[in-house]
Amino acid sequence: DTEVTQTPKHLVMGMTNKKSLKCEQHMGHRAMYWYKQKAKKPPELMFVYSYEKLSINESVPSRFSPECPNSSLLNLHLHALQPEDSALYLCASSRDRHQPQHFGDGTRLSIL
Amino acid sequence: AQSVTQLDSQVPVFEEAPVELRCNYSSSVSVYLFWYVQYPNQGLQLLLKYLSGSTLVKGINGFEAEFNKSQTSFHLRKPSVHISDTAEYFCAVSTTQGGSEKLVFGKGTKLTVNP
């Protein structure tokens, strides 16, 4: 059982669509993360939220827009994506500095 | 910037044989190291961590790793593997950027356990 829940598990969208990915954790963790993972590659960090504030943006294109409505929730809003954005999107959370990150099972995104 | 290098992209091994997956990190005053496993169509699961203290770290599923400061290594070992250990394994180091922490991953090692 994963303690970080991501929805939906799969998403197919066209390049003109707007959709959102959702991530939820109820472990009281103070930091939350979005990663993008292409096949046979390690996860690439996209965003870090610390105490609900955006603290790291790894130069991600503006068609990806993160949001942290509260300490348990993390969203990733998607708009006008490109085919190369097709990937597994992983969410993670961690309790404190340099503590292990707990990962969700991801959303597999396909852009038509 | 801190980094990790996983020296083997693929490691094939027979069932019940021992295995070692190699990881080297860039030297730093404080090092926080992790091994994660990823099964197909799943997220990453923490196997073990080194934050401080004993250099021999025991994790889940019978895995262990040894932190070696002089060789800047954190190799993962298991004395006897099972078919179910077939997966992708990532070594990672926690580093600080802009006051926040981020994980830097190695490129991964695909472990294939054959009957």
Interface residues (C-beta under 8 A of the other chain):
Chain A: T2 V4 Q6 A31 Y33 K40 K41 P42 P43 L45 V48 S50 S55 I56 L90 A92 S94 R97 H98 Q99 P100 Q101 H102 F103 G104 D105 G106 R108
Chain B: Y32 F34 Y36 N41 Q42 G43 L44 Q45 L46 K49 L51 F90 S94 T96 Q97 G98 G99 S100 E101 K102 L103 F105 G106 K107 G108 K110
